[in-house]
């Protein structure tokens, strides 16, 4: 699992930059998830906020690369969680 902050510029010349963040603490992080199985785990990051031109990307990748999930989270959900 990777967590990164992506900067994006909305102009003619778009540029993307990803800054990967390291977790402070991991709990029950599985090495394998079987078919039709639900797994809960905890991933603790340091406190941060985002400007309007940034977003968080959560990537969950399989070891052999068969199934990959990418979740893009806007700055609104990070800065105003309620």
C-alpha beads as a LAMMPS data file, in Angstrom:
LAMMPS data file: protein, C-alpha beads

82 atoms
81 bonds

1 atom types
1 bond types

-500.0 500.0 xlo xhi
-500.0 500.0 ylo yhi
-500.0 500.0 zlo zhi

Masses

1 110.0

Atoms # bond

1 1 1 0.000 0.000 0.000
2 1 1 1.309 3.426 -0.970
3 1 1 0.046 6.867 -0.018
4 1 1 1.174 9.868 -2.030
5 1 1 0.286 13.516 -2.496
6 1 1 -0.127 14.569 -6.103
7 1 1 0.297 18.170 -7.194
8 1 1 -1.511 19.172 -10.345
9 1 1 -1.642 22.421 -12.247
10 1 1 -4.664 23.368 -14.310
11 1 1 -3.146 25.180 -17.272
12 1 1 -2.008 24.429 -20.800
13 1 1 1.236 22.951 -19.523
14 1 1 0.143 20.429 -16.953
15 1 1 2.677 18.909 -14.648
16 1 1 2.186 16.162 -12.093
17 1 1 4.433 15.481 -9.160
18 1 1 3.960 12.737 -6.567
19 1 1 5.397 12.919 -3.084
20 1 1 5.229 9.595 -1.248
21 1 1 4.500 9.643 2.475
22 1 1 5.778 7.063 4.937
23 1 1 3.403 5.739 7.601
24 1 1 4.095 6.222 11.291
25 1 1 2.430 2.959 12.282
26 1 1 0.962 -0.120 10.538
27 1 1 -1.370 -2.598 12.246
28 1 1 -2.704 -5.895 10.826
29 1 1 -1.343 -5.156 7.356
30 1 1 -1.985 -8.407 5.433
31 1 1 0.455 -9.966 3.009
32 1 1 -2.364 -11.771 1.164
33 1 1 -6.099 -11.226 0.802
34 1 1 -7.970 -14.268 -0.417
35 1 1 -10.894 -14.263 -2.819
36 1 1 -14.191 -13.021 -1.295
37 1 1 -12.443 -12.077 1.934
38 1 1 -12.667 -8.781 3.825
39 1 1 -9.636 -7.555 5.744
40 1 1 -9.386 -4.539 8.042
41 1 1 -6.087 -2.879 8.819
42 1 1 -4.812 0.409 10.223
43 1 1 -2.399 2.778 8.512
44 1 1 -1.382 5.835 10.576
45 1 1 0.052 8.900 8.858
46 1 1 1.346 12.152 10.303
47 1 1 -1.058 15.076 10.313
48 1 1 -1.195 17.095 7.077
49 1 1 -3.466 19.405 5.101
50 1 1 -3.772 20.034 1.388
51 1 1 -4.185 23.076 -0.819
52 1 1 -6.738 23.176 -3.651
53 1 1 -4.249 22.063 -6.294
54 1 1 -3.290 18.838 -4.484
55 1 1 -4.929 15.484 -3.808
56 1 1 -4.111 12.260 -2.000
57 1 1 -3.730 8.997 -3.900
58 1 1 -4.032 5.656 -2.122
59 1 1 -2.650 2.708 -4.069
60 1 1 -3.187 -0.901 -3.088
61 1 1 -1.108 -3.232 -5.294
62 1 1 -0.807 -6.979 -5.391
63 1 1 2.639 -8.553 -5.290
64 1 1 2.356 -10.095 -8.762
65 1 1 0.506 -7.080 -10.168
66 1 1 -2.787 -8.734 -11.083
67 1 1 -5.138 -6.515 -9.075
68 1 1 -4.344 -2.856 -8.434
69 1 1 -6.654 -0.293 -6.833
70 1 1 -6.066 3.458 -6.992
71 1 1 -8.252 5.790 -4.898
72 1 1 -8.030 9.542 -5.470
73 1 1 -9.116 11.680 -2.499
74 1 1 -9.820 15.392 -2.872
75 1 1 -8.510 18.096 -0.553
76 1 1 -12.078 18.682 0.746
77 1 1 -12.209 15.292 2.496
78 1 1 -8.784 15.704 4.103
79 1 1 -9.176 19.277 5.355
80 1 1 -12.868 19.019 6.358
81 1 1 -13.510 15.420 7.432
82 1 1 -16.988 16.089 8.907

Bonds

1 1 1 2
2 1 2 3
3 1 3 4
4 1 4 5
5 1 5 6
6 1 6 7
7 1 7 8
8 1 8 9
9 1 9 10
10 1 10 11
11 1 11 12
12 1 12 13
13 1 13 14
14 1 14 15
15 1 15 16
16 1 16 17
17 1 17 18
18 1 18 19
19 1 19 20
20 1 20 21
21 1 21 22
22 1 22 23
23 1 23 24
24 1 24 25
25 1 25 26
26 1 26 27
27 1 27 28
28 1 28 29
29 1 29 30
30 1 30 31
31 1 31 32
32 1 32 33
33 1 33 34
34 1 34 35
35 1 35 36
36 1 36 37
37 1 37 38
38 1 38 39
39 1 39 40
40 1 40 41
41 1 41 42
42 1 42 43
43 1 43 44
44 1 44 45
45 1 45 46
46 1 46 47
47 1 47 48
48 1 48 49
49 1 49 50
50 1 50 51
51 1 51 52
52 1 52 53
53 1 53 54
54 1 54 55
55 1 55 56
56 1 56 57
57 1 57 58
58 1 58 59
59 1 59 60
60 1 60 61
61 1 61 62
62 1 62 63
63 1 63 64
64 1 64 65
65 1 65 66
66 1 66 67
67 1 67 68
68 1 68 69
69 1 69 70
70 1 70 71
71 1 71 72
72 1 72 73
73 1 73 74
74 1 74 75
75 1 75 76
76 1 76 77
77 1 77 78
78 1 78 79
79 1 79 80
80 1 80 81
81 1 81 82
